[in-house]
């Protein structure tokens, strides 16, 4: 398969039977190689549907998606999913398998030899700031943050160039969430990945994204760098940006109270 190094979405629409409004409507988006895109929007805006179309967990009603310059419909969906990392909000580790076995699933399916798999598992445990001693453990023995780190390692196991992330850290406490988001950003840069992440947390988006895409009711209403969106004129985008601004103002107020 040609190396997956970019995503192009052209005029993509998605309709579900029995629902009048399209889930996605005329989406146009390019994701450059090694770019970190974060997609934000309210519940029901089409964020998860967009990722599912890219990974062919669902098919578009109209339009075209290319991955690495190849029409996604020309790629075997099973092979595509094995070679595109996907991190879910609910990690979905197999409870009867060890951490090492969970990480090794995709490389085994791809026919890697055992020595290469073992080396990759140990490498990834180090990259996600766990360690080789976590390999024999089972998911029930891990904290939520540790399970999510294993989920990231599993998504990276087969050396994908594209990683899709569906609100991967939202179930975690704020400190763990921030640490994992920053650690993933470091991995993105180190491994030169192309990443697309969904989140409903604007602070998280502003902290890691190269570019933010704002979805509203199935349409892209804005996209740009974090700095550009902070000054965007669209009403919905301004509303989204009020959340981090309010937090910043509240923190500044508390610090001011402490000085007096």
C-alpha positions as CSV (number, residue, x, y, z in Angstrom):
1,X,0.0,0.0,0.0
2,X,1.2,3.5,-0.8
3,X,2.5,5.3,2.3
4,X,-0.3,7.1,4.1
5,X,0.9,10.6,4.7
6,X,-2.0,13.0,4.2
7,X,-5.8,13.2,4.0
8,X,-8.0,15.1,1.5
9,X,-11.8,15.4,2.0
10,X,-13.6,16.7,-1.0
11,X,-17.3,17.6,-1.0
12,X,-18.2,14.9,1.5
13,X,-21.7,14.5,2.7
14,X,-23.2,11.9,5.0
15,X,-26.9,11.2,5.5
16,X,-28.5,8.6,7.8
17,X,-31.8,7.0,7.0
18,X,-34.7,8.6,8.7
19,X,-32.8,11.8,9.7
20,X,-33.6,14.9,7.6
21,X,-30.5,16.9,8.3
22,X,-27.2,15.5,7.0
23,X,-24.7,14.5,9.6
24,X,-22.0,16.1,7.4
25,X,-22.7,18.5,4.6
26,X,-20.2,19.4,1.8
27,X,-17.1,19.0,3.9
28,X,-13.8,20.3,2.3
29,X,-10.7,19.7,4.3
30,X,-7.0,18.9,3.6
31,X,-4.7,17.5,6.3
32,X,-1.1,18.0,5.5
33,X,1.7,15.4,6.2
34,X,2.9,15.8,9.8
35,X,0.1,18.3,10.7
36,X,-1.9,18.1,13.9
37,X,-5.5,18.9,13.3
38,X,-8.0,19.2,16.1
39,X,-11.8,19.1,15.3
40,X,-14.1,20.8,17.8
41,X,-17.8,21.4,18.0
42,X,-20.9,20.6,20.0
43,X,-22.3,17.1,20.4
44,X,-24.1,16.1,17.2
45,X,-22.0,18.4,15.0
46,X,-20.5,15.5,13.1
47,X,-17.1,15.1,14.6
48,X,-17.1,11.4,15.2
49,X,-18.8,10.7,11.9
50,X,-16.0,12.5,10.1
51,X,-13.3,10.2,11.7
52,X,-15.4,7.1,10.9
53,X,-15.6,8.1,7.2
54,X,-11.8,8.6,7.0
55,X,-11.3,5.1,8.6
56,X,-14.1,3.6,6.5
57,X,-16.1,2.5,9.5
58,X,-18.8,4.3,7.6
59,X,-19.1,5.3,4.0
60,X,-19.9,8.8,2.6
61,X,-23.2,9.5,0.9
62,X,-21.4,11.7,-1.5
63,X,-17.9,13.1,-2.1
64,X,-14.4,11.7,-2.0
65,X,-11.8,11.0,0.6
66,X,-8.2,10.3,-0.4
67,X,-5.5,9.0,1.9
68,X,-1.9,9.3,0.8
69,X,-3.2,10.4,-2.6
70,X,-5.3,7.2,-3.0
71,X,-9.1,7.2,-3.1
72,X,-10.1,5.5,0.2
73,X,-12.7,3.4,-1.6
74,X,-9.8,1.7,-3.5
75,X,-8.2,0.6,-0.3
76,X,-9.2,-2.6,1.5
77,X,-11.0,-1.3,4.6
78,X,-9.5,-3.9,6.9
79,X,-6.0,-3.2,5.7
80,X,-6.7,0.6,6.0
81,X,-7.8,0.2,9.7
82,X,-4.8,-1.9,10.5
83,X,-2.4,0.7,9.1
84,X,-4.2,3.8,10.5
85,X,-3.9,4.3,14.2
86,X,-7.2,4.9,16.0
87,X,-7.5,6.0,19.7
88,X,-11.0,5.9,21.3
89,X,-12.4,7.6,24.3
90,X,-13.1,4.2,25.8
91,X,-9.8,2.5,25.3
92,X,-11.3,-0.9,24.7
93,X,-8.3,-3.0,25.8
94,X,-9.0,-6.7,25.8
95,X,-9.2,-7.6,29.6
96,X,-8.0,-11.2,29.1
97,X,-4.8,-10.0,27.4
98,X,-1.7,-8.5,28.9
99,X,-0.6,-5.0,28.1
100,X,2.0,-6.4,25.7
101,X,-0.5,-8.6,24.0
102,X,-2.9,-5.7,23.5
103,X,-0.3,-3.6,21.9
104,X,0.9,-6.4,19.7
105,X,-2.5,-7.1,18.1
106,X,-2.1,-5.3,14.9
107,X,1.5,-6.2,14.2
108,X,0.5,-9.9,14.7
109,X,-2.3,-9.5,12.2
110,X,0.2,-8.0,9.7
111,X,2.4,-11.0,10.1
112,X,5.4,-9.4,11.9
113,X,7.9,-11.8,13.4
114,X,7.9,-12.2,17.1
115,X,11.3,-10.5,17.7
116,X,10.2,-7.4,15.8
117,X,6.9,-7.3,17.7
118,X,8.6,-7.7,21.1
119,X,11.1,-4.9,20.3
120,X,8.2,-2.6,19.1
121,X,6.2,-3.2,22.3
122,X,9.1,-2.4,24.5
123,X,9.9,0.7,22.4
124,X,6.3,2.0,22.7
125,X,6.0,1.3,26.4
126,X,9.0,3.7,26.8
127,X,7.6,6.2,24.4
128,X,4.3,6.5,26.3
129,X,6.2,6.8,29.6
130,X,5.3,3.5,31.1
131,X,8.1,0.9,30.9
132,X,8.8,-2.7,30.0
133,X,7.6,-3.9,33.4
134,X,4.1,-3.0,32.3
135,X,4.1,-5.5,29.5
136,X,2.9,-8.5,31.6
137,X,0.2,-6.6,33.5
138,X,-3.5,-6.7,32.7
139,X,-5.8,-3.8,32.1
140,X,-7.5,-4.3,35.4
141,X,-4.2,-3.5,37.1
142,X,-3.8,-0.1,35.5
143,X,-5.2,3.3,36.3
144,X,-7.3,5.2,33.7
145,X,-4.4,7.2,32.5
146,X,-2.2,4.1,32.2
147,X,-4.9,2.3,30.2
148,X,-5.1,5.4,27.9
149,X,-1.3,5.4,27.4
150,X,-1.6,1.7,26.4
151,X,-4.3,2.7,24.0
152,X,-2.0,5.2,22.4
153,X,0.8,2.6,22.2
154,X,-1.6,0.1,20.5
155,X,-2.6,2.7,17.9
156,X,1.1,3.4,17.1
157,X,2.1,-0.3,17.1
158,X,2.1,-0.9,13.4
159,X,4.1,2.3,12.7
160,X,1.2,4.3,11.1
161,X,1.7,7.7,9.6
162,X,-1.9,8.7,10.3
163,X,-3.5,8.6,13.8
164,X,-7.2,9.4,14.4
165,X,-8.2,10.2,18.0
166,X,-11.8,10.4,19.1
167,X,-11.9,12.4,22.4
168,X,-9.1,10.2,23.7
169,X,-8.5,11.9,27.1
170,X,-12.0,13.2,28.0
171,X,-12.7,10.6,30.7
172,X,-9.6,11.4,32.7
173,X,-9.0,13.9,35.5
174,X,-7.7,17.3,34.4
175,X,-4.0,16.8,35.4
176,X,-3.8,13.4,33.7
177,X,-5.6,14.6,30.7
178,X,-3.2,17.6,30.2
179,X,-0.1,15.4,30.7
180,X,-1.3,12.8,28.2
181,X,-2.3,15.5,25.6
182,X,1.2,17.1,25.9
183,X,2.9,13.7,25.8
184,X,1.0,12.8,22.6
185,X,1.9,16.1,21.0
186,X,5.6,15.2,21.8
187,X,5.1,11.8,20.1
188,X,3.4,13.4,17.2
189,X,6.5,15.6,16.6
190,X,9.0,12.9,17.4
191,X,7.5,10.3,15.1
192,X,6.4,12.8,12.4
193,X,2.8,11.7,12.5
194,X,-0.2,13.1,10.8
195,X,-2.8,13.4,13.5
196,X,-6.5,14.3,13.6
197,X,-8.1,14.6,17.1
198,X,-11.7,15.3,18.2
199,X,-12.3,17.1,21.4
200,X,-15.0,19.2,23.0
201,X,-12.5,21.0,25.2
202,X,-11.2,24.2,23.6
203,X,-8.4,24.5,26.1
204,X,-7.1,21.1,25.0
205,X,-7.5,22.1,21.3
206,X,-5.6,25.4,21.8
207,X,-2.8,23.6,23.7
208,X,-1.9,21.0,21.1
209,X,-3.3,21.9,17.6
210,X,-1.4,23.2,14.6
211,X,-4.8,24.0,13.1
212,X,-8.4,23.9,14.6
213,X,-11.4,23.0,12.5
214,X,-14.8,24.0,13.9
215,X,-17.9,22.0,13.0
216,X,-21.4,23.2,13.5
217,X,-24.5,21.2,12.4
218,X,-22.4,19.1,10.0
219,X,-20.6,21.9,8.3
220,X,-17.2,23.5,8.7
221,X,-17.8,27.1,9.9
222,X,-14.2,28.0,10.6
223,X,-10.6,26.6,10.5
224,X,-7.3,28.2,11.2
225,X,-4.4,28.4,13.7
226,X,-5.3,28.6,17.4
227,X,-4.2,32.3,17.3
228,X,-6.4,33.1,14.3
229,X,-9.5,31.5,15.8
230,X,-9.1,33.5,19.0
231,X,-9.9,36.6,16.8
232,X,-12.5,34.9,14.5
233,X,-15.6,36.8,13.7
234,X,-18.1,33.9,13.4
235,X,-20.6,34.0,16.3
236,X,-20.4,30.3,17.1
237,X,-16.5,30.4,17.1
238,X,-16.6,33.4,19.4
239,X,-18.8,31.5,21.8
240,X,-16.5,28.6,21.8
241,X,-13.5,30.9,22.5
242,X,-15.3,32.4,25.5
243,X,-14.7,29.2,27.5
244,X,-10.9,29.5,27.7
245,X,-11.1,33.2,28.1
246,X,-13.4,32.9,31.0
247,X,-11.1,30.3,32.6
248,X,-8.1,32.6,32.1
249,X,-10.0,35.6,33.6
250,X,-11.1,33.5,36.6
251,X,-7.5,32.4,37.3
252,X,-6.3,35.9,36.9
253,X,-8.9,37.1,39.4
254,X,-8.0,34.4,41.9
255,X,-4.3,35.2,41.6
256,X,-5.2,38.9,42.2
257,X,-7.2,38.0,45.3
258,X,-4.2,36.1,46.6
259,X,-1.9,39.1,46.2
260,X,-4.1,41.5,48.1
